Amino acid sequence: MASTATTASTGGHGPEATRRDFLFIATATVGAVGAAATLVPLVDQMNPDASTLAAGGPVDLDVSKIEEGGQVMIRWRERPIFVFHRSKQTLDSMQSAQMVSLLSDPDSEQPQQPPYATNWHRSLKPEYGVLVGICTHLGCIPLFYPTPSATTPVTNWPGGYFCPCHGSKYDPAGRVFSGVPAPYNLPVPPYRFVNSTTLRVGENDASAQAWNFDSIRQL
């Protein structure tokens, strides 16, 4: 099993409309922040077969192919899963008092992640963020703007994810900002590392407490 950059998501829209929406968003993301910092294309032989996707089975990804600062998207249970290779600069910004002061749930008190991802970086390994790429407000797909900017996508942007539909904002760990429409952090799917470079989405970490993905909210 393996992974693919894809155009599927969930929500109340028909599949063709959803594909068009995601293609538009993905194109806008590339234009906004550049190809090196958005979706990284993966080779065809890494694609999972249709039966794997339909069954909602685990999906593997070789994270060694993701450059530092880059992100890829894979599909699991027809949901877009963002895998972000976070740099030291990004990790430092996530722990800064300035960033934490902007967040609604900085300590991940809401059950939007497995127990093994209930930490400041919301992941098994700090350098790899793994998030369900669906806004917890109305199910749009947030755009990826990892680099701080004075103007883009909004003024005083600290880096992270921005939902263009209604302006919800998340930090690089998927922690939601205060005062935005989205009520919860972006969910973290169940996942584990099969080895030092292979990420498997759809299975809980074998050394930790099992977790039911259906407990997440607003999806």
RAWO-V525249 format. One record per pair of residues at least 12 apart in sequence whose C-alpha atoms are under 10 Angstrom apart, sorted by sequence separation. I is the first residue (numbers start at 1). J is the second residue. D is the distance in whole Angstrom. If there is no record, write none. Layout:
BEGIN
((I:J:D) (I:J:D))
END
This chain:
BEGIN
((7:19:5) (8:20:9) (9:21:9) (26:38:8) (27:39:10) (47:59:9) (48:60:9) (61:73:10) (71:83:6) (72:84:7) (94:106:10) (107:119:7) (108:120:8) (117:129:10) (145:157:9) (146:158:8) (147:159:5) (148:160:8) (157:169:9) (158:170:10) (159:171:6) (160:172:4) (161:173:9) (168:180:5) (169:181:9) (170:182:9) (173:185:9) (174:186:5) (175:187:9) (189:201:7) (190:202:5) (191:203:5) (192:204:6) (193:205:7) (194:206:9) (6:19:9) (7:20:8) (8:21:9) (9:22:8) (26:39:8) (47:60:10) (61:74:8) (70:83:9) (71:84:4) (72:85:9) (106:119:9) (107:120:6) (108:121:10) (117:130:10) (145:158:9) (146:159:4) (147:160:7) (154:167:9) (158:171:8) (159:172:7) (160:173:8) (161:174:7) (167:180:7) (168:181:6) (169:182:8) (173:186:8) (174:187:8) (188:201:10) (189:202:7) (190:203:5) (191:204:5) (192:205:4) (193:206:9) (7:21:9) (8:22:7) (46:60:9) (47:61:10) (60:74:9) (70:84:6) (71:85:6) (106:120:7) (107:121:9) (108:122:8) (145:159:6) (146:160:5) (153:167:10) (157:171:10) (158:172:9) (160:174:7) (161:175:9) (162:176:10) (166:180:8) (167:181:7) (168:182:6) (170:184:10) (171:185:9) (173:187:10) (174:188:8) (189:203:9) (190:204:5) (191:205:6) (192:206:7) (7:22:6) (8:23:9) (46:61:8) (59:74:8) (69:84:7) (70:85:6) (71:86:9) (106:121:10) (107:122:9) (144:159:9) (145:160:5) (146:161:7) (154:169:10) (160:175:9) (161:176:9) (166:181:7) (167:182:9) (168:183:9) (170:185:7) (171:186:10) (173:188:9) (189:204:9) (190:205:7) (191:206:9) (192:207:9) (6:22:9) (7:23:6) (46:62:9) (59:75:8) (60:76:10) (68:84:8) (69:85:5) (70:86:8) (106:122:10) (144:160:6) (145:161:6) (146:162:10) (160:176:10) (166:182:9) (169:185:10) (170:186:8) (192:208:10) (6:23:9) (7:24:10) (58:75:10) (59:76:7) (66:83:9) (67:84:9) (68:85:5) (69:86:5) (70:87:9) (143:160:9) (144:161:5) (145:162:7) (7:25:10) (58:76:7) (59:77:10) (66:84:8) (67:85:7) (68:86:6) (69:87:6) (113:131:9) (142:160:10) (143:161:6) (144:162:7) (163:181:10) (7:26:8) (42:61:10) (56:75:9) (57:76:8) (58:77:9) (66:85:6) (67:86:9) (68:87:6) (69:88:9) (142:161:6) (143:162:5) (144:163:9) (163:182:9) (6:26:10) (42:62:10) (56:76:6) (57:77:8) (63:83:8) (65:85:10) (66:86:10) (67:87:10) (68:88:9) (69:89:9) (100:120:10) (141:161:9) (142:162:5) (143:163:6) (190:210:9) (55:76:10) (56:77:4) (63:84:9) (64:85:9) (69:90:8) (141:162:9) (142:163:4) (143:164:7) (190:211:7) (53:75:8) (54:76:9) (55:77:8) (56:78:8) (61:83:9) (63:85:8) (141:163:7) (142:164:7) (189:211:10) (190:212:8) (42:65:9) (53:76:7) (54:77:7) (55:78:10) (56:79:10) (140:163:7) (141:164:8) (142:165:9) (189:212:9) (190:213:7) (41:65:10) (42:66:10) (52:76:9) (53:77:6) (54:78:8) (139:163:10) (140:164:8) (141:165:9) (189:213:7) (40:65:9) (41:66:10) (52:77:9) (53:78:7) (95:120:7) (138:163:10) (140:165:7) (142:167:9) (146:171:9) (147:172:10) (161:186:10) (188:213:9) (189:214:10) (40:66:7) (48:74:10) (94:120:8) (95:121:8) (135:161:10) (137:163:9) (139:165:9) (140:166:9) (142:168:8) (143:169:10) (144:170:10) (145:171:10) (146:172:7) (187:213:9) (39:66:10) (40:67:9) (47:74:9) (48:75:9) (94:121:8) (135:162:9) (136:163:10) (138:165:9) (142:169:8) (145:172:9) (189:216:9) (47:75:10) (48:76:10) (133:161:9) (135:163:7) (137:165:10) (138:166:9) (142:170:9) (144:172:9) (188:216:9) (91:120:10) (134:163:9) (137:166:8) (187:216:7) (36:66:10) (37:67:9) (40:70:7) (41:71:10) (42:72:8) (91:121:8) (135:165:9) (137:167:10) (186:216:9) (187:217:8) (36:67:8) (37:68:9) (38:69:9) (39:70:7) (40:71:6) (41:72:7) (42:73:9) (135:166:10) (137:168:8) (185:216:10) (186:217:9) (187:218:9) (36:68:10) (37:69:6) (38:70:6) (39:71:5) (40:72:5) (41:73:9) (42:74:10) (136:168:9) (184:216:9) (185:217:9) (186:218:9) (187:219:9) (6:39:10) (36:69:8) (37:70:5) (38:71:6) (39:72:5) (40:73:8) (135:168:8) (184:217:8) (185:218:10) (186:219:10) (5:39:7) (36:70:6) (37:71:6) (38:72:7) (39:73:6) (135:169:9) (183:217:9) (184:218:8) (5:40:7) (6:41:9) (35:70:9) (36:71:8) (37:72:9) (38:73:9) (39:74:10) (91:126:7) (135:170:9) (183:218:8) (4:40:10) (5:41:6) (6:42:10) (35:71:10) (91:127:7) (182:218:9) (4:41:8) (5:42:7) (90:127:9) (4:42:6) (5:43:9) (88:126:9) (3:42:8) (4:43:8) (5:44:10) (86:125:10) (87:126:9) (88:127:8) (135:174:10) (3:43:9) (4:44:8) (86:126:8) (87:127:7) (136:176:9) (3:44:9) (4:45:9) (5:46:10) (6:47:10) (85:126:9) (86:127:5) (87:128:9) (131:172:10) (133:174:9) (135:176:10) (3:45:9) (4:46:6) (5:47:9) (85:127:6) (86:128:6) (131:173:8) (132:174:9) (2:45:8) (3:46:5) (4:47:5) (39:82:9) (84:127:8) (85:128:5) (86:129:7) (129:172:8) (130:173:8) (131:174:7) (137:180:9) (138:181:9) (139:182:10) (1:45:10) (2:46:5) (3:47:5) (4:48:7) (39:83:9) (84:128:6) (85:129:7) (129:173:6) (130:174:9) (137:181:6) (138:182:8) (142:186:10) (1:46:8) (2:47:6) (3:48:6) (39:84:10) (83:128:7) (84:129:5) (85:130:9) (128:173:9) (129:174:8) (136:181:9) (137:182:4) (1:47:8) (2:48:5) (3:49:10) (38:84:9) (82:128:10) (83:129:6) (84:130:7) (135:181:10) (136:182:5) (137:183:7) (1:48:5) (2:49:9) (37:84:9) (82:129:8) (83:130:5) (84:131:9) (126:173:9) (135:182:7) (136:183:7) (137:184:8) (1:49:8) (37:85:10) (82:130:6) (83:131:7) (135:183:9) (136:184:6) (137:185:10) (81:130:7) (82:131:5) (83:132:9) (135:184:9) (136:185:7) (137:186:10) (2:52:10) (81:131:6) (82:132:6) (83:133:9) (122:172:10) (123:173:8) (135:185:9) (136:186:6) (1:52:8) (80:131:8) (81:132:5) (82:133:6) (121:172:8) (122:173:6) (135:186:7) (136:187:8) (1:53:10) (80:132:6) (81:133:5) (82:134:10) (121:173:6) (122:174:8) (134:186:7) (135:187:9) (79:132:7) (80:133:5) (81:134:9) (120:173:8) (121:174:9) (122:175:9) (133:186:7) (134:187:8) (79:133:7) (80:134:7) (119:173:10) (121:175:9) (131:185:10) (132:186:6) (133:187:8) (3:58:10) (4:59:9) (79:134:8) (93:148:10) (120:175:9) (131:186:6) (132:187:5) (133:188:9) (1:57:9) (2:58:9) (3:59:6) (4:60:9) (76:132:9) (90:146:8) (102:158:10) (130:186:10) (131:187:6) (132:188:6) (1:58:8) (2:59:5) (3:60:6) (4:61:8) (71:128:9) (73:130:10) (75:132:9) (90:147:8) (130:187:9) (131:188:5) (132:189:6) (1:59:6) (2:60:4) (3:61:5) (22:80:10) (69:127:10) (71:129:9) (72:130:10) (73:131:10) (74:132:10) (75:133:10) (89:147:10) (90:148:9) (130:188:6) (131:189:6) (1:60:6) (2:61:5) (3:62:8) (68:127:9) (71:130:10) (73:132:10) (74:133:10) (87:146:10) (99:158:7) (129:188:9) (130:189:7) (131:190:10) (1:61:8) (2:62:8) (68:128:9) (73:133:9) (84:144:10) (86:146:9) (98:158:9) (99:159:9) (130:190:9) (80:141:8) (130:191:8) (66:128:10) (82:144:9) (84:146:9) (112:175:10) (94:158:9) (63:128:8) (93:158:8) (94:159:9) (106:171:10) (122:187:10) (123:188:8) (6:72:10) (7:73:9) (8:74:9) (9:75:8) (93:159:9) (94:160:9) (103:169:9) (104:170:10) (108:174:10) (122:188:8) (123:189:10) (5:72:7) (6:73:7) (7:74:9) (8:75:7) (9:76:9) (10:77:9) (102:169:10) (103:170:8) (106:173:10) (108:175:8) (124:191:9) (125:192:10) (4:72:8) (5:73:5) (6:74:6) (7:75:8) (8:76:10) (9:77:9) (10:78:7) (11:79:9) (90:158:10) (102:170:10) (103:171:8) (106:174:10) (107:175:9) (108:176:10) (123:191:9) (124:192:8) (125:193:9) (3:72:9) (4:73:7) (5:74:5) (6:75:7) (8:77:10) (9:78:6) (10:79:6) (90:159:8) (102:171:9) (106:175:6) (123:192:10) (124:193:8) (130:199:10) (3:73:8) (4:74:5) (5:75:7) (8:78:6) (9:79:5) (10:80:8) (90:160:9) (105:175:7) (106:176:8) (118:188:10) (3:74:5) (4:75:7) (7:78:9) (8:79:7) (9:80:6) (100:171:9) (104:175:8) (105:176:7) (106:177:9) (117:188:8) (128:199:10) (130:201:9) (2:74:9) (3:75:7) (6:78:10) (7:79:9) (8:80:7) (9:81:9) (99:171:8) (103:175:7) (104:176:6) (105:177:8) (106:178:10) (112:184:8) (113:185:9) (117:189:10) (2:75:10) (3:76:9) (6:79:10) (7:80:8) (71:144:8) (102:175:10) (103:176:6) (104:177:5) (105:178:8) (111:184:9) (112:185:7) (113:186:9) (114:187:9) (117:190:9) (6:80:8) (70:144:10) (102:176:9) (103:177:4) (104:178:4) (110:184:7) (111:185:9) (112:186:7) (113:187:6) (114:188:7) (116:190:9) (117:191:10) (5:80:9) (6:81:10) (71:146:9) (100:175:9) (102:177:6) (103:178:5) (104:179:8) (109:184:10) (110:185:8) (112:187:5) (113:188:5) (114:189:7) (115:190:10) (116:191:10) (5:81:9) (70:146:9) (101:177:9) (102:178:6) (103:179:9) (104:180:9) (108:184:9) (109:185:10) (111:187:8) (112:188:6) (113:189:7) (114:190:6) (116:192:10) (5:82:10) (69:146:8) (94:171:7) (100:177:9) (101:178:9) (102:179:9) (108:185:8) (110:187:10) (111:188:10) (112:189:9) (113:190:8) (114:191:9) (69:147:9) (93:171:9) (94:172:7) (99:177:9) (104:182:10) (105:183:9) (93:172:9) (94:173:7) (104:183:8) (105:184:8) (106:185:9) (139:218:8) (140:219:10) (104:184:8) (105:185:7) (136:216:10) (137:217:10) (138:218:8) (139:219:6) (90:171:10) (91:172:8) (94:175:10) (104:185:8) (124:205:9) (136:217:7) (137:218:7) (138:219:8) (90:172:7) (91:173:9) (103:185:9) (136:218:5) (137:219:8) (90:173:10) (135:218:8) (136:219:6) (134:218:9) (135:219:8) (134:219:7) (86:172:8) (86:173:9) (132:219:10) (84:172:8) (116:204:9) (117:205:10) (84:173:9) (115:204:10) (116:205:8) (114:204:8) (115:205:10) (114:205:9) (116:207:9) (116:208:6) (115:208:8) (116:209:8) (114:208:9) (115:209:7) (116:210:9) (114:209:8) (115:210:8) (116:211:9) (114:210:8) (115:211:7) (114:211:6) (113:211:8) (114:212:8) (113:212:9) (114:213:8) (111:211:10) (113:213:8) (112:213:8) (114:215:10) (111:213:10) (112:214:10) (113:215:9) (114:216:10) (112:215:8) (113:216:7) (111:215:7) (112:216:5) (38:143:9) (39:144:9) (111:216:6) (112:217:7) (38:144:7) (81:187:10) (82:188:10) (110:216:9) (111:217:8) (112:218:10) (37:144:8) (38:145:8) (81:188:9) (110:217:9) (37:145:8) (38:146:9) (81:189:8) (37:146:7) (33:143:10) (37:147:9) (79:189:10) (32:143:9) (33:144:8) (34:145:10) (32:144:9) (33:145:6) (29:142:9) (30:143:9) (32:145:8) (33:146:8) (76:189:9) (29:143:6) (30:144:9) (33:147:8) (25:140:10) (26:141:9) (28:143:8) (29:144:7) (30:145:10) (25:141:7) (26:142:10) (28:144:10) (29:145:8) (83:199:9) (25:142:8) (26:143:8) (22:140:9) (25:143:7) (26:144:9) (21:140:9) (22:141:7) (25:144:10) (33:152:9) (21:141:9) (22:142:10) (32:152:8) (33:153:10) (81:201:9) (32:153:8) (18:140:10) (9:132:10) (11:134:9) (9:133:9) (10:134:8) (77:201:10) (9:134:8) (76:201:7) (77:202:9) (12:138:10) (13:139:10) (75:201:9) (76:202:7) (11:138:8) (12:139:9) (74:201:9) (11:139:6) (10:139:8) (11:140:8) (9:139:9) (10:140:9) (63:193:10) (9:140:9) (10:141:10) (60:191:10) (62:193:10) (9:141:8) (58:190:9) (59:191:9) (60:192:10) (61:193:10) (64:196:9) (65:197:9) (58:191:9) (60:193:9) (61:194:10) (62:195:10) (63:196:9) (64:197:6) (60:194:9) (62:196:9) (63:197:5) (64:198:8) (62:197:6) (63:198:6) (64:199:10) (61:197:8) (62:198:5) (63:199:7) (61:198:6) (62:199:6) (25:163:10) (60:198:6) (61:199:5) (62:200:9) (25:164:9) (60:199:6) (61:200:6) (59:199:8) (60:200:4) (61:201:8) (58:199:10) (59:200:6) (60:201:6) (58:200:6) (59:201:5) (60:202:9) (58:201:5) (59:202:7) (57:201:9) (58:202:4) (59:203:9) (57:202:6) (58:203:6) (56:202:8) (57:203:9) (2:198:9) (3:199:10) (2:199:9) (3:200:9) (2:200:8) (3:201:10) (1:200:9) (2:201:10) (11:219:8) (10:219:8))
END
